[in-house]
């Protein structure tokens, strides 16, 4: 430590008492650990699909809970997966929530009956710092030694018996991919709960400091002032936190006692505030020396790990970015290739369902609602489910192997070049799946200005909701096109859209960090975990959670918007005139639609709104029907697809009979303007994609930004500047393309 002030650990009044569990009461077990220590993988292996995800009350921190059977399966437990943290000296909101749950300071989660701490067997020294603090709390503690199989293959050999004896609590090696050690871990937790409190800290401060802590601890126990009683080890921990924290107790008498103790320690040693950290690391070094034996390579040098050899290329300043681009290309190429067949099957399935419903029910508004509103709207989005599934499959695999941390390391130079913290990369990377968890992940960034800048650019990352729009445009106009005979034009375009979002985000970040959010970025401290084989269980859980969220969104938000859009294009009802009928009878294939359906949509509420904004969007290449889709997409981006399905009457022929049309893709290709020219062209499709890359079209994202910033000022600013950029970007794309001779 270099600062001349007490530890940054916030003051903690007391620690919850360990209450012996009753046989009929469900236990609460907290699962803690450092980031990348295998904690979430272990949680998934222990709970299976018996888990739920929600947010802690009042904040956007995600809370995961699951059911876990302990002992012989007769002892039910509620397993709480806490956010990753390196120590109880909480600096971010994530860490504060984890600390409060561990100390029993939250009203929504009972005080833990036991703590399971995931410790990476390949990096004991770093992981044991959190263990030293958890030992001080006094709650029953069990160490789950994760990645034990990797440690066995590397240069370190852990003597489990020596390790257990050194720290004084049960140590269970686990390999989640093989489900090794899971039953032993459940039995160890059951025994730890039955035996009660842990032995406490295995290290001690200098004698003078221990005397001051003991005096404060006795006062803590004797003067609880209505707070819950704590164990002896917990009282020592609470007193030590008060003594070495930046904050002072609010109670006047308690504050005076702490100030007096600090003065006495300072008189004896000017650097007294460094003693806990130094003592912990001395203890960690002694434990590691006692429990870990290193295998030696040639000439006594440690054997070089496989991870180190791979990272020579993967994190290279030249090869690293090239490998990252190659990985992105392979992922997108695979998504488009593998997803085509299931997408066609889903499309035909919803088409057959629409035909069956229309054939089984009498003609009327209710049948139109089911077929044109519900089936066409929701089906138009769910058809892209295979691509969403594959996207999350690859993201999960890349995260599980440890490559995502390397990607963050590679991008750190770029991030710092524009003034952003290196930690901003992981939230931005999460935003490629969905901007909401990406924005929530900015809580790990300590600097408020860095965090706000990251929040304001996160929506530029092309999330999975944009993928259906990209896919529709590419399928309609770029299918089968290749460059150099083997590079798919569609894959190159979608990569260009992702890269466009990244480049614009970087430019906007540079402007923000040099103007209204000016502040120097702190250095990046990033852990590169060892490469490991992806856990099938973890990959399945990740895909299940993300795909379930997408399906729920399609069944709730998209369904509601589809029904609303159907109503907007259905009302007010129009009665065709004799001139309309005569015009419809004499119209040609290339003429604008004058049939009953076309006239109905044009005169509907949605049609009037689309025609109202048409003059503003015409320079972008869009007509009033596309305008309806743009308006709807500001609620949720993917609703553009369902909106176009409704506007173009996918599923109906010109007479409105039950006849399935070719598909939305064909409807987009066949759409015509009033002069008979195609409404959609490859240039219009690219212009639309550029607009979707740059615009903030998600009310849920806006709501999360409002919640994270506690103000409407920043979300409105974000929506405004992104909409302006989207308009300018789309305008330059369309008009510039026309000047260059594209259509």
Buried (B, 14 or more C-beta within 10 A) or exposed (E): EEEEEBBBBBBBBBBBBBEEBEEEEEBBBBBBBBBBBBBBBBBBBBBEEEBEEEEBEEBBBBBBBBBBBBBEEEBBBBBBBBBBBBBBBBBBBBBBBBBBBBBBBBEEBBBBBBBBBBBBBBBBEBBBBBBBBBBBBBBBBBBBBBBBBBBBEBBBEBEEEBBBEBBEBBBBBBBBBEEBBBEBBBBBBBBBBEEEBBEBBBBEBEEBBEBBBEBBBEBBBEEBEEEBEBBEBBBBBBBBBBBBBEBBBEEEEBBEBBEEBBEBBEEEEEEBBBBBBEBBBEBBEEBBEBBBEEEEEEEEEEEEBEBBEBBEEBBEEEBBBEBBEEBBBEBBBBBBEBBBEBBEEBBEEBBEBBBEBBEEBEEEEEBBBBBBBBBBBBBBBBBBBBBBBBBBBBBBBBBBBBBBBBBBBBBBEBBBEBBBBBBBBBBBBBBBBBBBBBBBBBBBBEBEBBBBBBBBBBBBBBBBBBBBBBBBBBBBBBEEBEEEEEEBBBBBBBBBBBBBBBEBBBBBBBBBBEEEBEEEBBEBEBBBBBBBEBBEBBBBBBBBBBBEBBBEBBEEBBBBBBBBBBBBBBBEEBEBEEEBEEBBEEBEEEBBBBBBBBBBBBBBBBBBBBBEBBEEBBEBBBBBBBBBBBBBBBBBBBBBBBBBBBBBBBBBEBEBEBEBBEBBBEBBBBBBEEEEEBBBBBBBBBBBBBBBBBBBBBEBBBEBBBBBBEEEEBBEBBBEBBBEBBBEBBBEBBBEBEEEEEE
